[in-house]
Amino acid sequence: MEKKIITEGRTTNEAIEKGLKELNVSKNQVDIKVLENEEKRSFFSILAPRVVKVELTVKEEKENTKTEIKPKKLIELTTEEQQKAEENMKKFLADFVKNLPEDTKYEIEKTVTGLNVNINSKNLGYLIGYRGETLYALQNIMTAIAGRGIDNKVRVILDIEGYKSKREKTLEELAEKVARTVIRTKKPIKLEPMQAYERKIIHSVLQKNTKIDTTSVGEEPHRRIVISLKNN
C-alpha cells in the first residue's frame, strides 16, 4: 500500500517541508502534487489566510534482494599488476604508519583481484570510526593509491584491529534476532543505515529463512534493510 499524506502551509514550500518532516523522508523520495496553490485565489478569498495544500506520495523504493546480493564479476590482475599494486601500497603505508602509534604493524596480501591490507595496534579506533565509516573511507583512498599506473581496477580490502570479522559476527547475530522478532510480532522492522558490504551480510544470513523477506530501501548513504514476513 502506497503511503501518502496531505499537508497545508502558507506557501507551497512550507506545506512540502511539513509533509517531508511528517513522513521522515527527503524530497527526492516522494511525488508531489499541489492541490491548492496560493497564487490561484479568487477576489472573494483575498482577505482569507493563505493556505496551500499539497499531496505527498512516497515512491516505491524496494529492490529485488537477489539483485543486491548477486556477486559482481571481479577482474583478475596479472602477476605484474599485483606486484605494482603491492609496491604502491607499501610506499603509502610506510609513510602512513609514521603518524600512528609506534607498535602499529601492517600486512599486505596479494590476491588475484587486488590486495588485502590489515593494520593492527592497540588504539586505532579513530581509524575505524562510527560503524566503520572512517575505515571504509580509508579503504577507498587505498584503492585509488594501489591502482596507480594500472589499467585494471585494483580491489583493496582493508581491516583494522580485526574490526570487520567482529562486525560480521555482530550483524549475523542481529539478523537472526530481528528475524525472530518479526516472526513473533508479524510486523516488519527497518534496520539502521548500513554499508553495502554490511547489508549483503544481513541478506545472506536470512536468504535461507523461508518465513523472512529482506529488501533494501532508501538512497546511499542512508540505505537500509527492511526485514519482514514473506507473503505466502
N, C-alpha and C positions, 0 to 999 in steps of 0.2 A: 504494500500500500504506500502510495507516494505521500510525502509529508509536505503540507502547505499551510500557510497562515496569512491572515490579512492584518496589516498594521496601519496606523494613522500617524500623521505628523503635519507640522505647519508647512513643510517643504517635502519634495519627493525624496531628497537625500536623508532627511530626518526620519521619514517613515521607513526607508530601506534600512537605515542603521539600527532602528528599533527591532526590525524583523530579524536582522542578522544576529543581533545580540541575543534575542529570544531563542533562535534556532541554534546558536553557538556554532555558526559556520562562517566562511568567508564569502565574499561577493561572487567569486567565480564558481561557487558550489551551488548556486541557485539560479532559477529562471525568474525574472522579474516582470511583472505585468502591472502597469499603472491603471488603477480602476477609476480614480477621480483626481484630475490634475488641477493644481492651484491656478493655472492660467485660464482654465475653462470655467469661468464664473459668470453668472448672469448679472444683469443690472440689479435685480432684486436681492441678490445674495451678497452684494458688495460690502455691506456692513457686518455681515456674519463673520465669525472667526474662520480663518483659513484652515481647511482640512484636506489633506491629501491621503488617499487610500491606495495602498499597493498590495499586490498578492505575490508572495514569495513561495516558490516550489523547489524543494531540494532535489537536485539532479541525482539520478541513479548512478552510484559510484562503484557498485560491486563488480568485481572482476572474476573471471574463472580461476579458481585456485590452481588448477593443473597448469595454467599458463605461467603463473609466477614460479612454481617450483620446477618447471621443466629446465633441466640443466643446459647452460649455454655451451656451444661448441667452442672449446678453447684452442687457440693457435699454438702449435708446438714450435719451440725455438730450436735453432740449430745449436750445435756444441759451441760454435764461435759466439753466437748471440748470448748464450747462457754465461759464457766466460766474460763477455763485455759487460753484461748486466751486473755480474758479481763485482767486477773491478769498479764500476760506477758506485755501487753501494758501499764498498769498502772505503773508498775515498770520502764519501759523505759521512759515514759513521765514525771514521777516525777523528774528524773534527767535531761531530755532533756530541760524542760522549765526553769531550773535554769540558762541557758545560754541565755534566751530570755528576752525581756522587762518585768518588774515586773507585769504589768497589763495583761500578757498573760493568757488566760484561755483555757481549752480544755474539750471536751466532748467525751465520748466513748459510742457508742450504739451497743449492741449485736444484731446480725442478725443470721438467720439460716445458712448462709454461711460464716460468719465471723464478722467483725467489721466495723462500720462507725466512723471515727475519725474526729473531727472538732477542729481546732486550731484558736483562734481569738485574735487579738491585733490591734494596730493602724499602726505599722510599720514592717510588716513581708514580705514585697515584696521580700526581698532577699531569703526567703524560697520558693517563688513561681518560681522565675527565668523567663527567656525569654520563653514565650509561655508555661509556666508551667513545664519546663524541670527539675528544682530542686524539685518541688513538686512531680512529678512522680518518681524521683529517691528516694526521701524520702519515698514515698508510698511503693516502692519495699523493702526498708530496713525494714519498719514496718511490711510488710507481712512476712518477714523471722523471725522477732522477735516474732510476735504474734503466729507463728506456732511452736515455740519451744516445744518439748515434745508432739506434737500432730501428729498422723499418717496422718489424712486427711488434705488436703490443706485448709488453712485459707485465706479468701479473705478480704483484708483490703482496704477500700475506704477512702482516705484522702482528706479533703478540708481545705483550709487556707483562712481566711477572705472572705469566700463565692466566691472564685475565679471561681470554676467550674460552678456554676449557671450563673455567669456573662459571662463566656466564651461560655457557651452553647447558650445563647441568641445571642451573637455576631456571632457565627457560623451559627445559623439558619437564621439570617438576611443576612449574607454573601451568603449563599446558594441560597436564593431567589433572591438576587440582581444579582449574577453571572448568574443564570438561565435565567433571563430576558435579560441580555446582550447577551447570547448565542443564544437565540431565535431571537433577533433583528438582530444580525450580521451574524448568521448562521455559526459561527466559534467556535471551541472548546476552552476552557480555562483551563489551568493547574494551580491548586492552589499550594500554598507553602506547604512544607513537614509538616505533622501533625502526632500526636499520633494516635494509632489505635482507641482509645476512641473518638477522635475528628472526625476522618474520618467516624466513624459509625454515628455520628450526621448528617453530610452532606448527607450521603447515605439515611438515614431515612427520612430527610426533603424532599428530591427530589424523593423518591421512587414512590410517587403517581402522579408525574408530567408526563403526557402522552407524552409530547414532548421532555423530557430530559432523557439522559442516563448518569450514573456515573460509572466510573471504577477507580481502584487503580493501579498505576504503580510505578516501582522502588523498591528499597530494603530499609529495615529499616537501619538507622533512617531517610532516605531521601524519604520514601514512600509518595506519594501524590495522590490527586484525579484529574481526568480529567473530566470536565463537557462538554458534547457535545449533539448535536441533535440526536434523535433516528433515525435509518434507517428504514423508513416505506416502 
